[in-house]
């Protein structure tokens, strides 16, 4: 996995611009707070479908990247299937690093 992407995700977490967990991220999408959703590649099919359908409906950007363990490690948890980035600048920076 791209270390630059994960490093930027960790920085966003320390800045307080990240929420984790499927339910919390789903609420962030529905309320318009979320600027980018990151879904772990090894998340369950139900989780992927639920979150991506919400993102499509509410027109929120989403990507599938990293494993649950990697997302959890860089956001301060054991494992996380879904991460919401709630800042435009961090979302853009993370997407830029994912595309490198």
KEBALO-126451 format. One record per residue: residue number from 0; residue in one letter; y negated, x negated, z of N, C-alpha, C in turn. Coordinates in steps of 0.001 Angstrom, whole numbers. Atoms other than C-alpha are relative to their C-alpha. Last residue first. Layout:
<rs>
+-----+-----+---------+---------+---------+---------+---------+---------+---------+---------+---------+
|   n | res |     n_Y |     n_X |     n_Z |    ca_Y |    ca_X |    ca_Z |     c_Y |     c_X |     c_Z |
+-----+-----+---------+---------+---------+---------+---------+---------+---------+---------+---------+
| NUM |   a |       Y |       X |       Z |       Y |       X |       Z |       Y |       X |       Z |
...
+-----+-----+---------+---------+---------+---------+---------+---------+---------+---------+---------+
</rs>
This chain:
<rs>
+-----+-----+---------+---------+---------+---------+---------+---------+---------+---------+---------+
|   n | res |     n_Y |     n_X |     n_Z |    ca_Y |    ca_X |    ca_Z |     c_Y |     c_X |     c_Z |
+-----+-----+---------+---------+---------+---------+---------+---------+---------+---------+---------+
|  99 |   x |       7 |    1436 |     307 |   -8654 |    -811 |   -7448 |    1379 |    -514 |    -329 |
|  98 |   x |     -55 |     204 |    1452 |   -8393 |    3001 |   -7693 |     -25 |   -1458 |    -409 |
|  97 |   x |   -1297 |    -473 |     477 |   -7531 |    3426 |   -4016 |     164 |    -277 |   -1490 |
|  96 |   x |   -1001 |    1000 |    -382 |  -10491 |    1250 |   -3072 |    1407 |     418 |    -417 |
|  95 |   x |     235 |    1224 |     771 |  -12917 |    3447 |   -5001 |    1070 |   -1045 |     279 |
|  94 |   x |    -486 |    -254 |    1365 |  -11375 |    6598 |   -3503 |    -178 |   -1230 |    -885 |
|  93 |   x |   -1468 |     -24 |     -62 |  -11866 |    5180 |       1 |     580 |     234 |   -1393 |
|  92 |   x |    -479 |    1364 |    -205 |  -15491 |    4253 |    -726 |    1535 |     -63 |      27 |
|  91 |   x |     197 |     741 |    1257 |  -16231 |    7698 |   -2173 |     546 |   -1417 |     122 |
|  90 |   x |    -931 |    -564 |     983 |  -14715 |    9467 |     845 |    -100 |    -760 |   -1317 |
|  89 |   x |   -1330 |     535 |    -297 |  -16563 |    7119 |    3222 |    1020 |     519 |   -1012 |
|  88 |   x |       0 |    1436 |     290 |  -19867 |    7937 |    1520 |    1355 |    -644 |     284 |
|  87 |   x |      40 |     270 |    1445 |  -19257 |   11695 |    1404 |     127 |   -1487 |    -316 |
|  86 |   x |    1265 |     634 |     352 |  -18220 |   11975 |    5082 |      46 |    -376 |   -1491 |
|  85 |   x |    1082 |    -976 |     -74 |  -15527 |   14210 |    6565 |   -1378 |    -586 |    -285 |
|  84 |   x |    1185 |     860 |     -97 |  -12370 |   12307 |    5608 |   -1205 |     927 |    -128 |
|  83 |   x |    1226 |    -519 |     606 |   -9381 |   14549 |    6357 |   -1132 |    -986 |     232 |
|  82 |   x |    1237 |     552 |    -566 |   -5958 |   13031 |    7000 |   -1175 |     588 |    -760 |
|  81 |   x |    1236 |    -432 |     654 |   -2566 |   14668 |    6469 |   -1195 |    -568 |     746 |
|  80 |   x |    -304 |    -393 |    1369 |     994 |   13470 |    7181 |   -1273 |     330 |    -775 |
|  79 |   x |     800 |   -1135 |     439 |     136 |   11512 |   10327 |     306 |     290 |   -1459 |
|  78 |   x |    -113 |    -279 |    1429 |    2310 |    9092 |   12245 |    -801 |    1255 |    -317 |
|  77 |   x |   -1332 |     469 |     386 |    2112 |    7388 |   15614 |     227 |     208 |   -1487 |
|  76 |   x |   -1063 |    -902 |    -441 |   -1649 |    7808 |   15969 |    1348 |    -591 |    -409 |
|  75 |   x |    -213 |      45 |   -1439 |   -4768 |    5623 |   15818 |    1054 |     958 |     521 |
|  74 |   x |     836 |   -1033 |    -617 |   -6050 |    6470 |   12339 |     279 |     133 |    1488 |
|  73 |   x |    1405 |     272 |     240 |   -4857 |    3249 |   10701 |    -934 |    1091 |     505 |
|  72 |   x |     407 |    1291 |    -563 |   -1400 |    3440 |   12247 |   -1504 |    -226 |    -148 |
|  71 |   x |      68 |     -96 |   -1455 |    -988 |    7147 |   11509 |    -522 |   -1280 |     628 |
|  70 |   x |    1165 |    -841 |    -309 |   -1845 |    6780 |    7833 |    -181 |     132 |    1508 |
|  69 |   x |    1228 |     748 |     320 |     576 |    3855 |    7562 |   -1242 |     811 |     350 |
|  68 |   x |     148 |    1085 |    -971 |    3392 |    5689 |    9402 |   -1287 |    -787 |    -246 |
|  67 |   x |     455 |    -594 |   -1260 |    2915 |    8869 |    7364 |    -234 |   -1083 |    1044 |
|  66 |   x |   -1088 |    -683 |    -704 |    3149 |    6804 |    4195 |    -566 |     607 |    1283 |
|  65 |   x |    -495 |     544 |   -1260 |     348 |    5871 |    1878 |    1167 |     785 |     563 |
|  64 |   x |     -21 |    1459 |    -152 |   -1371 |    7924 |    -785 |     542 |    -384 |    1363 |
|  63 |   x |   -1256 |     277 |    -679 |   -1494 |   11433 |   -2228 |     130 |   -1512 |      77 |
|  62 |   x |    -850 |    1031 |     592 |   -5064 |   12298 |   -3068 |    1284 |     -91 |     814 |
|  61 |   x |   -1175 |     422 |    -768 |   -7348 |   15248 |   -2434 |     767 |   -1054 |    -784 |
|  60 |   x |    -778 |    1087 |     592 |  -10823 |   16353 |   -3464 |    1191 |    -327 |     897 |
|  59 |   x |     102 |    1221 |    -787 |  -11958 |   19723 |   -2089 |     871 |   -1067 |    -663 |
|  58 |   x |     576 |    1066 |     827 |  -12532 |   22648 |   -4460 |    -320 |   -1262 |     807 |
|  57 |   x |    1329 |     283 |    -556 |  -11859 |   25371 |   -1853 |    -702 |   -1161 |    -706 |
|  56 |   x |     741 |   -1248 |    -165 |   -8927 |   26831 |   -3823 |   -1430 |    -258 |     453 |
|  55 |   x |     323 |    -537 |    1331 |   -7671 |   23445 |   -5021 |    -863 |    1251 |     114 |
|  54 |   x |     994 |     884 |     615 |   -7892 |   21942 |   -1539 |    -413 |     510 |   -1376 |
|  53 |   x |    1296 |    -238 |    -662 |   -6108 |   24912 |      11 |   -1101 |    -828 |    -648 |
|  52 |   x |     445 |   -1333 |     430 |   -3291 |   24639 |   -2559 |   -1351 |     347 |     620 |
|  51 |   x |     558 |     130 |    1354 |   -3102 |   20887 |   -1917 |    -452 |    1349 |    -553 |
|  50 |   x |    1288 |     703 |      -6 |   -2736 |   21433 |    1830 |    -603 |     -69 |   -1398 |
|  49 |   x |     978 |    -740 |    -797 |      -8 |   24064 |    1684 |   -1385 |    -640 |     -84 |
|  48 |   x |     395 |   -1206 |     729 |    1904 |   22399 |   -1141 |   -1093 |     761 |     739 |
|  47 |   x |     723 |     365 |    1223 |    1955 |   18963 |     479 |    -516 |    1232 |    -724 |
|  46 |   x |    1306 |     522 |    -401 |    2910 |   20362 |    3872 |    -832 |    -337 |   -1230 |
|  45 |   x |     790 |   -1127 |    -508 |    5732 |   22445 |    2419 |   -1409 |    -438 |     365 |
|  44 |   x |     462 |    -769 |    1163 |    7027 |   19497 |     370 |    -863 |    1186 |     424 |
|  43 |   x |    -935 |   -1018 |     477 |    7229 |   17401 |    3524 |    -598 |     764 |   -1181 |
|  42 |   x |     193 |   -1273 |    -695 |    5002 |   14343 |    3819 |     983 |    1019 |    -575 |
|  41 |   x |   -1256 |    -461 |    -582 |    6464 |   11086 |    2452 |    -159 |    1258 |     859 |
|  40 |   x |   -1013 |    -136 |    1052 |    3588 |   10388 |      67 |    1315 |     543 |     540 |
|  39 |   x |    -987 |    1077 |      45 |    1095 |   11006 |    2864 |    1044 |     289 |   -1070 |
|  38 |   x |   -1322 |    -495 |    -374 |   -1685 |   13468 |    2038 |     989 |   -1151 |    -142 |
|  37 |   x |   -1038 |     970 |     361 |   -5279 |   12249 |    2015 |    1320 |     539 |     546 |
|  36 |   x |   -1249 |    -143 |    -739 |   -7939 |   14964 |    1988 |     985 |   -1041 |    -523 |
|  35 |   x |   -1188 |     566 |     633 |  -11484 |   14146 |     911 |    1200 |     219 |     918 |
|  34 |   x |     438 |     510 |    1302 |  -14903 |   15675 |    1619 |    1169 |    -576 |    -788 |
|  33 |   x |    -777 |    1084 |     601 |  -13808 |   17867 |    4530 |    -531 |    -374 |   -1379 |
|  32 |   x |     328 |    1269 |    -663 |  -16457 |   19920 |    6317 |     666 |   -1179 |    -711 |
|  31 |   x |     861 |     793 |     867 |  -16293 |   22904 |    3936 |    -397 |   -1347 |     580 |
|  30 |   x |    1382 |     -85 |    -488 |  -14996 |   25301 |    6606 |    -973 |    -820 |    -851 |
|  29 |   x |     487 |   -1383 |      79 |  -11741 |   25916 |    4737 |   -1444 |     139 |     450 |
|  28 |   x |     125 |    -373 |    1415 |  -11130 |   22196 |    4165 |    -635 |    1382 |    -108 |
|  27 |   x |    1118 |     785 |     530 |  -11828 |   21302 |    7809 |    -242 |     328 |   -1472 |
|  26 |   x |    1238 |    -645 |    -466 |   -9549 |   24143 |    8953 |   -1228 |    -729 |    -532 |
|  25 |   x |      87 |   -1266 |     727 |   -6719 |   22741 |    6812 |   -1271 |     751 |     388 |
|  24 |   x |     497 |     320 |    1345 |   -7394 |   19285 |    8217 |    -152 |    1259 |    -842 |
|  23 |   x |    1406 |     392 |    -129 |   -7046 |   20569 |   11788 |    -606 |    -279 |   -1373 |
|  22 |   x |     802 |   -1176 |    -365 |   -3818 |   22393 |   10973 |   -1484 |    -318 |      62 |
|  21 |   x |      34 |   -1025 |    1047 |   -2219 |   19503 |    9052 |    -910 |    1171 |     348 |
|  20 |   x |    -883 |   -1116 |    -325 |   -3092 |   16704 |   11448 |    -191 |    1131 |    -996 |
|  19 |   x |   -1390 |     120 |     421 |   -5871 |   14151 |   11370 |     806 |    1210 |     453 |
|  18 |   x |    -820 |    -888 |    -810 |   -9663 |   14196 |   11433 |    1425 |    -108 |    -525 |
|  17 |   x |   -1350 |    -328 |     431 |  -11861 |   11376 |   10178 |     634 |     968 |     992 |
|  16 |   x |      98 |    -820 |    1210 |  -15615 |   10682 |   10303 |    1358 |     443 |    -532 |
|  15 |   x |     -92 |   -1410 |    -380 |  -15792 |    9374 |   13868 |     -63 |     958 |   -1176 |
|  14 |   x |    1335 |    -595 |     118 |  -17077 |    5936 |   12862 |       6 |    1490 |     357 |
|  13 |   x |     811 |     550 |   -1093 |  -13847 |    4370 |   14164 |   -1420 |     570 |     -18 |
|  12 |   x |    -500 |    -556 |   -1258 |  -11904 |    6707 |   11878 |    -846 |    -484 |    1176 |
|  11 |   x |     479 |   -1386 |     -56 |  -14058 |    5789 |    8875 |     441 |     667 |    1302 |
|  10 |   x |    1441 |      70 |    -282 |  -13389 |    2103 |    9596 |    -590 |    1400 |     119 |
|   9 |   x |     152 |     363 |   -1412 |   -9652 |    2763 |    9771 |   -1449 |     -64 |     417 |
|   8 |   x |    -395 |   -1188 |    -761 |   -9769 |    4572 |    6415 |    -139 |    -255 |    1497 |
|   7 |   x |    1144 |    -918 |      71 |  -11710 |    1643 |    4957 |     299 |    1289 |     758 |
|   6 |   x |    1071 |     560 |    -819 |   -8993 |    -730 |    6156 |   -1215 |     906 |      24 |
|   5 |   x |    -340 |    -265 |   -1393 |   -6290 |    1521 |    4699 |   -1063 |    -539 |     953 |
|   4 |   x |      60 |   -1447 |    -221 |   -7939 |    1507 |    1275 |     261 |     326 |    1466 |
|   3 |   x |    1430 |    -335 |      11 |   -8513 |   -2243 |    1378 |    -207 |    1488 |     275 |
|   2 |   x |     586 |     283 |   -1309 |   -4880 |   -2790 |    2429 |   -1484 |     341 |      68 |
|   1 |   x |    1267 |     698 |     146 |   -3544 |   -1070 |    -715 |    -670 |    -195 |    1369 |
|   0 |   x |    1185 |    -850 |       0 |       0 |       0 |       0 |   -1237 |    -887 |       0 |
+-----+-----+---------+---------+---------+---------+---------+---------+---------+---------+---------+
</rs>
